[in-house]
Each structure stands twice: as C-alpha cells, then as structure tokens.
Amino acid sequence: MEKKDIEYFREVLTNHLEELLSHADNTVSGMTAPKENFPDPTDRASLEADRIFMLRIRDREYKLIKKIRKAIDRIENNTFSICEKCGEDISLARLKARPVTTQCIDCKTKEETVERALGL
C-alpha cells in the first residue's frame, strides 16, 4: 500500500475516533445530570427506554473505538492492509468500505459461511 493511502486511512480513523470519543463524553455528562421527576409513569418509562437505547448505541461505539485503535496500531506496525488469516493484501476498496477490517473479502466470506452453517 502506498504511503498516501496509509496517511489517508490514518486520518480517517483518527477523525472517526475523535468523533466517537466526543459522543461518549456527551453521553456520560448527560447521564450524570440530575434526574427529572415525572409524575406520569409512562413519561418516566419513555425516558428510561431512551437511556437504555442510548447506552446500547454507546456500547456499540465503544467496541468500534477498540477496533479503530487496533487499526491505528496496525498502521504503526505496518500490518494495516494485510489479512490476519491468509496474509494476503486487503483490497483498497474493502478498506475504504470498512477501515477497521482485519480480513480480506475472501477470508471474511468463508468465515461468515461457516458461521451460518453452524448457526452462530
């Protein structure tokens, strides 16, 4: 992979990481705000449902943050565009679609086929 491509992915990943970390900070500050008192139990239930939904989203974002950090580490280690299964290069198109990927499309397809066959 060319140096300009590596720098492109480093910038994309770093920007995405900063954006996700900003969202996490906002969620934490929003969760620590004083709780509102609702006379109607339905309003209270709606607020709790919204909070649970927000926490679920943040949990998914936390997992993505870990993947982004690992991808940045792979950039630093010069293993970013190499499939962890077969050792072949991951296509530029696949990396643009999913910069945190660790597998080429062939290995990922095989893995998903096996998972479907096993019912995972």
C-alpha positions as CSV (number, residue, x, y, z in Angstrom):
1,M,0.0,0.0,0.0
2,E,1.3,3.4,-0.9
3,K,2.2,6.0,1.8
4,K,-0.5,8.4,0.7
5,D,-3.1,5.6,1.2
6,I,-1.8,4.8,4.7
7,E,-1.9,8.5,5.6
8,Y,-5.5,8.7,4.3
9,F,-6.6,5.8,6.5
10,R,-4.7,7.2,9.5
11,E,-6.6,10.5,9.1
12,V,-10.0,8.8,8.5
13,L,-9.5,6.5,11.6
14,T,-8.2,9.3,13.8
15,N,-11.1,11.6,12.9
16,H,-13.7,8.9,13.5
17,L,-12.1,8.0,16.8
18,E,-12.2,11.6,18.0
19,E,-15.8,11.9,16.9
20,L,-16.8,8.7,18.8
21,L,-14.9,9.8,21.9
22,S,-16.7,13.2,21.8
23,H,-20.1,11.3,21.7
24,A,-19.0,9.2,24.7
25,D,-18.2,12.3,26.7
26,N,-21.5,13.8,25.9
27,T,-23.3,10.6,27.0
28,V,-21.5,10.5,30.3
29,S,-22.3,14.1,31.1
30,G,-25.9,13.6,30.1
31,M,-26.2,10.6,32.3
32,T,-24.9,12.3,35.4
33,A,-27.3,15.2,35.1
34,P,-29.9,15.4,37.8
35,K,-32.8,13.1,37.2
36,E,-36.0,14.6,36.3
37,N,-39.1,13.9,38.4
38,F,-42.0,12.7,36.2
39,P,-45.5,12.5,37.7
40,D,-46.6,10.2,34.9
41,P,-45.1,6.7,34.9
42,T,-45.3,6.5,31.2
43,D,-43.1,9.5,30.8
44,R,-40.6,8.0,33.2
45,A,-40.7,4.7,31.3
46,S,-40.1,6.6,28.0
47,L,-37.1,8.4,29.4
48,E,-35.6,5.1,30.7
49,A,-36.2,3.4,27.3
50,D,-34.4,6.3,25.6
51,R,-31.5,6.0,28.1
52,I,-31.2,2.2,27.6
53,F,-31.2,2.8,23.8
54,M,-28.5,5.4,24.1
55,L,-26.4,3.1,26.3
56,R,-26.8,0.3,23.7
57,I,-25.5,2.7,21.0
58,R,-22.6,3.8,23.1
59,D,-21.7,0.2,23.8
60,R,-21.5,-0.5,20.1
61,E,-19.5,2.7,19.7
62,Y,-17.1,1.5,22.4
63,K,-16.5,-1.7,20.6
64,L,-15.8,0.3,17.4
65,I,-13.4,2.5,19.3
66,K,-11.4,-0.6,20.3
67,K,-11.4,-1.7,16.7
68,I,-10.3,1.7,15.5
69,R,-7.4,1.8,18.0
70,K,-6.3,-1.6,16.9
71,A,-6.4,-0.5,13.2
72,I,-4.3,2.6,14.1
73,D,-1.8,0.2,15.9
74,R,-1.7,-1.9,12.7
75,I,-0.9,1.2,10.7
76,E,2.0,1.9,13.1
77,N,3.2,-1.8,12.8
78,N,2.9,-1.8,9.0
79,T,0.4,-4.6,9.1
80,F,-2.7,-2.5,8.4
81,S,-3.6,-3.8,4.9
82,I,-2.6,-7.4,5.5
83,C,-5.2,-10.1,6.1
84,E,-4.8,-11.7,9.5
85,K,-6.0,-15.1,8.2
86,C,-4.2,-15.6,4.9
87,G,-1.5,-12.9,4.9
88,E,-2.6,-11.5,1.6
89,D,-3.3,-7.8,0.9
90,I,-6.7,-6.5,1.7
91,S,-8.1,-4.6,-1.2
92,L,-8.2,-0.8,-1.1
93,A,-11.9,-0.9,-1.9
94,R,-12.6,-3.1,1.1
95,L,-10.5,-0.9,3.4
96,K,-12.4,2.2,2.2
97,A,-15.7,0.5,2.9
98,R,-14.6,-0.8,6.3
99,P,-11.2,0.6,7.5
100,V,-11.2,-1.5,10.7
101,T,-11.3,-4.8,8.9
102,T,-8.7,-7.4,9.6
103,Q,-9.6,-9.8,6.8
104,C,-9.7,-9.8,3.1
105,I,-13.1,-10.3,1.5
106,D,-12.4,-14.0,0.6
107,C,-11.4,-14.9,4.2
108,K,-14.3,-12.9,5.7
109,T,-16.8,-14.6,3.3
110,K,-15.5,-18.0,4.2
111,E,-15.8,-17.2,7.9
112,E,-19.4,-16.0,7.5
113,T,-20.3,-19.1,5.5
114,V,-19.0,-21.3,8.3
115,E,-20.8,-19.3,10.9
116,R,-24.1,-19.5,9.0
117,A,-23.7,-23.3,8.6
118,L,-23.0,-23.7,12.3
119,G,-25.9,-21.4,13.2
120,L,-23.8,-18.9,15.0
